[in-house]
């Protein structure tokens, strides 16, 4: 029997994101179940399902942006194009940018919702880091959105 | 998919990611995974000072419990890996606390677990910055031993 051998180096940023979203050091189980959509999917890298919501499979979409440039005292610089944000604004439901600082394996989240200007986003504030507290905030924000029936969120803690 | 399957998948996936990121942090020349698990989970290559690549196999195990000084693996897996011509490492990922532990698989470990027919305890070292530096030296030494043999 033979089996294909595949090099899994690369995509370090996405691996860090997946680990961070499933971190459950301070929870009984992970709050999220991320599914990678593959490189060919436009605008979106992950569909992220919320766990712990009986009878419902709520989710958000995320686009990952990685950098090796150290954060400043206030924010992580990321590189997006106007087209990235326009595409996220077109997608129904909550959509977020996840900025990854690869050397330190830190992840930061920023919402793209109704009211977000359709232009490139170049930074994410450091207090939007995906700490345990912010993971819980993110889970709550997404779970509160879906029952509204709206096309897309109009506000976010991570604006 | 049942909740148990989902939990097991999550635990396994976290261990995979922790292992892959760890070896990438050692500047591995490559970290390769078999599409279908055969003899081991990962094949890792690290560049050596002579310009070559030292290769070793890795068996990854996930746990959600605190890891003590050793970890039990099946005797069959231990035999297969410790008697192979490629150095083999056991990497245990505590996926709840984000901690990694490693131990080299060696034939003499079987003697210490003679009373148990089915499993062997492999001594482990927690991976911190100090252990990472020592591991780099061990890997270089493994490569030299293999060349000398």
Interface residues (C-beta under 8 A of the other chain):
Chain A: X1 X3 X4 X5 X6 X7 X8 X9 X12 X15 X16 X18 X19 X22 X23 X24 X25 X29 X30 X33 X105
Chain B: X6 X7 X10 X13 X14 X17 X18 X20 X21 X24 X28 X30 X31 X32 X33 X34 X35 X36 X37 X38 X43 X96 X97 X98
